């Protein structure tokens, strides 16, 4: 698997090894778990409020990797502002506490009949979302046990963060 290249519709991905992958092109940055899932992997028709705030394709590059029960993503995006120099920087990590890393699916589809817990943390810095820098950090927790699942997200958004949807600061 070392050194494989993959070309998708809008991005190219090169996997040097399991711990290091480079993605370049147009893709969605990994900020919250619900914002990172493909549309066909959602359990309901809509994303969470926080997921919808970061559900946008953009130009950029990503360094990501997987090691044991940990996954990470570091994204630098153009921030959908054309030729301007403002950028979105994101850093996300996930830890599968009781099991291996999960597929990008919402709900308990395909979940084993034992407890799984996935803890995610993220931080971001966006120059283009407001007249000033918009920063934030957050966490999410996903649990499955057989046919049952739970998913919650929480984020602390700076006052400068421009809310294009109804996102309240500090609400689950």
C-alpha positions as CSV (number, residue, x, y, z in Angstrom):
1,X,0.0,0.0,0.0
2,X,3.0,2.3,0.3
3,X,3.3,5.0,-2.3
4,X,-0.1,4.4,-3.9
5,X,-1.7,7.4,-5.8
6,X,-5.5,7.8,-6.1
7,X,-7.3,10.3,-8.4
8,X,-10.9,11.3,-7.5
9,X,-13.3,13.8,-9.1
10,X,-11.9,16.8,-7.4
11,X,-8.7,15.8,-5.6
12,X,-5.6,13.6,-5.8
13,X,-4.4,11.6,-2.9
14,X,-1.0,10.0,-2.3
15,X,-0.6,7.6,0.6
16,X,3.1,7.4,1.6
17,X,2.2,4.9,4.4
18,X,-0.7,4.4,6.7
19,X,0.5,7.1,9.1
20,X,0.9,9.8,6.3
21,X,-1.4,10.7,3.4
22,X,-1.4,13.8,1.3
23,X,-4.6,15.1,-0.3
24,X,-4.5,18.0,-2.8
25,X,-7.4,19.5,-4.6
26,X,-11.0,20.3,-3.8
27,X,-12.5,18.5,-0.8
28,X,-14.3,19.0,2.5
29,X,-12.1,19.9,5.5
30,X,-12.4,17.6,8.6
31,X,-13.7,19.8,11.4
32,X,-16.7,18.1,13.0
33,X,-17.5,14.5,12.5
34,X,-21.0,15.2,11.0
35,X,-19.6,17.8,8.6
36,X,-17.0,15.3,7.4
37,X,-19.4,12.4,6.5
38,X,-20.5,11.9,2.9
39,X,-24.1,12.7,2.1
40,X,-25.0,9.0,1.6
41,X,-23.5,8.1,5.0
42,X,-25.9,10.4,7.0
43,X,-28.6,8.7,9.1
44,X,-31.0,11.6,8.7
45,X,-31.5,14.0,5.8
46,X,-29.6,16.9,7.4
47,X,-26.3,17.5,9.2
48,X,-26.1,18.9,12.7
49,X,-25.9,22.7,13.0
50,X,-22.1,22.5,13.5
51,X,-21.7,20.0,10.7
52,X,-23.6,22.2,8.3
53,X,-21.3,25.2,9.2
54,X,-18.3,23.2,7.7
55,X,-20.1,21.3,5.0
56,X,-18.4,22.9,2.0
57,X,-16.0,21.8,-0.7
58,X,-12.9,24.0,-1.0
59,X,-9.5,24.1,-2.6
60,X,-6.6,23.1,-0.3
61,X,-4.3,20.4,1.0
62,X,-4.6,17.9,3.8
63,X,-2.1,15.8,5.7
64,X,-3.8,12.9,7.4
65,X,-3.0,9.5,8.9
66,X,-4.0,6.5,10.9
67,X,-2.2,4.8,13.7
68,X,-3.8,2.0,15.8
69,X,-6.9,3.6,17.3
70,X,-6.0,7.2,16.3
71,X,-6.8,9.2,13.2
72,X,-5.7,12.8,12.4
73,X,-6.3,15.4,9.7
74,X,-4.6,18.8,9.2
75,X,-6.2,20.9,6.5
76,X,-5.2,24.3,4.9
77,X,-8.0,25.5,2.7
78,X,-8.6,28.6,0.5
79,X,-11.7,29.4,2.5
80,X,-13.9,29.9,-0.6
81,X,-12.7,33.5,-1.2
82,X,-11.3,33.1,-4.6
83,X,-7.9,34.8,-5.2
84,X,-7.7,36.4,-1.8
85,X,-5.0,35.2,0.6
86,X,-7.3,34.3,3.6
87,X,-7.2,30.7,4.7
88,X,-9.0,28.1,6.8
89,X,-6.7,26.0,9.0
90,X,-8.2,23.0,10.7
91,X,-6.8,20.2,13.0
92,X,-8.9,17.2,13.9
93,X,-8.1,14.0,15.9
94,X,-10.2,11.0,16.6
95,X,-9.6,8.2,19.2
96,X,-11.5,5.0,19.0
97,X,-11.6,4.2,22.7
98,X,-12.9,0.6,22.7
99,X,-12.4,-0.6,19.1
100,X,-10.6,0.1,15.9
101,X,-11.3,3.2,13.8
102,X,-14.8,3.5,12.5
103,X,-16.1,3.8,8.9
104,X,-17.5,7.2,8.0
105,X,-21.2,6.3,8.8
106,X,-23.7,7.9,11.1
107,X,-25.8,5.7,13.4
108,X,-25.4,2.1,14.3
109,X,-25.3,0.7,10.7
110,X,-23.0,-2.3,10.7
111,X,-22.1,-1.8,14.3
112,X,-20.9,-4.9,16.3
113,X,-22.8,-6.1,19.3
114,X,-20.4,-4.5,21.8
115,X,-19.8,-0.9,23.0
116,X,-17.8,1.3,20.7
117,X,-16.8,4.9,21.6
118,X,-15.2,7.5,19.2
119,X,-14.0,10.7,20.7
120,X,-13.1,13.6,18.4
121,X,-11.5,17.0,19.0
122,X,-11.0,19.8,16.6
123,X,-9.7,23.3,16.3
124,X,-9.9,25.8,13.5
125,X,-8.8,29.3,12.5
126,X,-10.6,31.1,9.6
127,X,-9.5,34.5,8.3
128,X,-12.3,34.8,5.7
129,X,-15.4,34.1,7.8
130,X,-15.4,37.6,9.3
131,X,-13.7,40.9,9.2
132,X,-11.5,39.6,12.0
133,X,-10.2,36.1,12.5
134,X,-12.8,33.5,13.5
135,X,-11.4,30.8,15.7
136,X,-13.0,27.9,17.6
137,X,-12.5,24.4,19.0
138,X,-14.8,21.6,19.7
139,X,-15.3,18.0,20.6
140,X,-17.7,15.2,19.6
141,X,-18.6,11.8,20.9
142,X,-20.1,8.9,19.1
143,X,-21.2,5.7,20.8
144,X,-22.7,2.5,19.3
145,X,-23.9,-0.7,21.0
146,X,-25.5,-3.2,18.6
147,X,-28.6,-1.4,17.1
148,X,-28.2,1.7,19.4
149,X,-26.2,4.8,18.7
150,X,-25.5,8.2,20.2
151,X,-23.7,11.2,18.6
152,X,-23.2,14.6,20.1
153,X,-21.1,17.7,19.1
154,X,-20.1,20.8,21.1
155,X,-18.0,23.8,19.9
156,X,-16.8,27.0,21.3
157,X,-16.9,29.7,18.6
158,X,-15.3,33.1,18.8
159,X,-17.7,36.1,18.7
160,X,-16.1,37.0,15.4
161,X,-17.1,33.7,13.8
162,X,-19.7,34.6,11.2
163,X,-22.7,32.4,11.6
164,X,-24.4,31.8,8.2
165,X,-26.7,29.3,9.8
166,X,-28.3,29.2,13.3
167,X,-25.3,28.0,15.3
168,X,-25.3,28.9,19.0
169,X,-22.1,29.0,20.9
170,X,-21.6,26.3,23.5
171,X,-24.8,24.4,22.8
172,X,-24.8,20.6,22.3
